């Protein structure tokens, strides 16, 4: 066999070896990218879940505040109604006490 034949085999072998090595390098890079992408996705999902929980918590606090405001409005309305009724209640109480006082005076006058 002649020298050119062997040189051709050597060049072909080196070319195949370099190509295989290059493909292995590309596979390693793609696998690292895949691992990094999975890690990024996992980290993103964790952060998104934390943010979602914070928003849920804030939403619940806002609902609680809204309910507290409604309760306060109801109590305020009741107090206002009671304040409007207060003069009439006071007059009724004064009239009753005056009637009781007059009744005691009349009964006290009879006993003497």
TACOR-V379155 format. One record per pair of residues at least 24 apart in sequence whose C-alpha atoms are under 10 Angstrom apart, sorted by the first residue. I is the first residue (numbers start at 0). GAP is how many residues later the second one is. Records with the same first field share a line. If there is no record, write none. Layout:
I = GAP  GAP
This chain:
none
